[in-house]
Amino acid sequence: MKKSLGILSCMLLLIAMSCSEKAATDSESVYKNKVALVRKAYDSNSWENYKSYFADTVSFRFSDGTVWNISSDTLLSRLKYYRGLLASNDNVAHNEIVTADSATGDNWVRSWGIEKWSDTNGKADSILLQENWRFNSDGRIVELQVYTSKAMQ
């Protein structure tokens, strides 16, 4: 009887662990999907359906040291303006991981990829990207840290 209870306990523990792993994987895909949709919005310069993805105040940190701590309305206006200076833009993520901060309830999407664009004169260029997207406990983007490096030609 003790042996049966021990086996049953182990099976229940394994089932519980697999359920929690599936939940983590599901939430990871939600955050990765939000990042992918925001990238597509930037590439196409259509932000109308994505304001709800951002918290009321957002912090954007760029590799040149520039920091924007601004409202989501101002952020989207600026992104729309800067994207409008380009003829085309293409963000491609090559690897992404999701990490969680148990102390704050925040989740981070860490992403590595490349951004390619052409300006209105047809000149093409690209940069390598490492991005850190922070989501608050409500699942909204509260911070983006962008680190860039010139892509090798």
C-alpha positions in Angstrom: 0.0 0.0 0.0 2.8 2.4 0.9 4.5 1.6 -2.4 1.3 2.4 -4.3 0.9 5.7 -2.5 4.5 6.6 -3.3 4.0 5.8 -7.0 0.7 7.8 -7.0 2.4 10.7 -5.3 5.2 10.7 -7.9 2.8 10.6 -10.8 0.8 13.5 -9.4 4.0 15.5 -8.9 5.0 14.8 -12.5 1.6 15.8 -13.8 1.6 19.0 -11.8 5.1 19.8 -13.1 4.2 19.3 -16.7 1.1 21.5 -16.3 3.1 24.3 -14.8 5.7 23.9 -17.6 2.9 24.1 -20.2 1.5 27.3 -18.5 4.9 28.9 -18.6 5.3 28.0 -22.3 1.9 29.4 -23.1 2.6 32.7 -21.3 6.0 32.8 -23.0 4.3 32.6 -26.4 1.9 35.4 -25.4 4.8 37.8 -24.7 6.8 36.7 -27.8 3.6 37.2 -29.9 3.1 40.7 -28.6 6.7 41.6 -29.4 6.3 40.2 -32.9 3.0 42.1 -33.5 4.6 45.4 -32.3 7.5 44.8 -34.6 5.1 44.3 -37.5 3.3 47.4 -36.5 6.6 49.3 -36.7 7.5 47.7 -40.1 4.1 48.6 -41.6 3.8 51.9 -39.6 0.3 51.0 -38.5 -0.2 51.5 -34.7 -3.9 51.9 -34.4 -4.6 48.5 -32.9 -1.5 48.2 -30.6 -1.9 51.1 -28.1 -3.3 48.6 -25.6 -0.1 46.6 -25.6 1.7 49.5 -23.8 1.4 50.8 -20.3 0.3 54.4 -19.8 3.9 55.4 -19.3 6.7 53.7 -21.2 10.5 53.8 -20.9 12.5 53.4 -24.1 16.3 53.2 -23.8 18.5 53.4 -26.9 22.1 52.3 -27.3 23.2 55.9 -27.8 22.1 56.7 -24.3 18.8 58.4 -25.3 16.0 57.6 -22.8 12.3 58.4 -23.4 10.1 58.2 -20.3 6.8 59.1 -22.0 3.1 58.4 -22.4 2.1 55.6 -24.7 0.3 58.2 -26.9 3.5 60.2 -27.3 5.6 57.1 -27.9 3.4 55.8 -30.7 3.3 59.3 -32.2 7.1 59.4 -32.2 7.5 55.9 -33.6 5.0 56.6 -36.4 7.0 59.8 -37.2 10.4 58.1 -37.3 9.1 55.1 -39.2 7.6 57.5 -41.7 11.1 58.7 -42.6 11.8 55.3 -44.1 10.6 53.7 -47.4 10.7 50.2 -45.9 11.7 48.5 -42.7 12.1 44.8 -41.8 12.8 43.5 -38.2 13.8 39.9 -38.0 14.2 38.1 -34.6 16.7 35.2 -34.7 16.4 34.2 -31.1 14.1 35.1 -28.2 13.8 34.0 -24.6 11.4 34.9 -21.9 12.5 35.5 -18.3 10.4 36.2 -15.3 11.1 38.4 -12.3 9.3 36.7 -9.4 9.8 39.7 -7.1 7.9 42.2 -9.4 5.7 39.9 -11.5 7.4 41.4 -14.6 8.3 39.3 -17.6 11.1 40.1 -20.1 11.4 39.1 -23.7 15.1 39.1 -24.6 15.6 39.2 -28.4 18.5 39.1 -30.8 18.0 39.9 -34.5 18.6 42.3 -37.3 16.8 45.3 -38.7 17.0 46.2 -42.4 15.6 49.3 -44.0 15.8 51.6 -46.9 15.3 55.4 -46.8 13.2 57.4 -49.2 16.2 57.8 -51.5 16.6 54.0 -51.9 19.7 53.7 -49.7 19.6 50.4 -47.8 21.2 49.8 -44.4 21.0 47.4 -41.4 21.9 46.9 -37.8 22.2 44.0 -35.4 19.8 44.3 -32.5 19.6 43.0 -28.9 16.3 44.1 -27.3 14.9 43.7 -23.8 11.1 44.1 -23.6 9.7 44.4 -20.1 6.1 43.5 -19.5 4.4 44.5 -16.2 2.1 42.1 -14.3 -0.8 43.3 -16.4 1.0 42.0 -19.6 1.7 45.5 -20.9 5.0 46.8 -22.2 6.6 49.2 -19.8 10.1 49.3 -21.0 12.2 48.6 -24.1 16.0 48.6 -24.1 17.6 48.5 -27.5 21.3 47.8 -28.1 22.6 48.0 -31.7 25.7 47.2 -33.6 26.5 47.9 -37.2 25.9 44.7 -39.3 28.8 43.4 -41.2 28.6 44.0 -44.9 
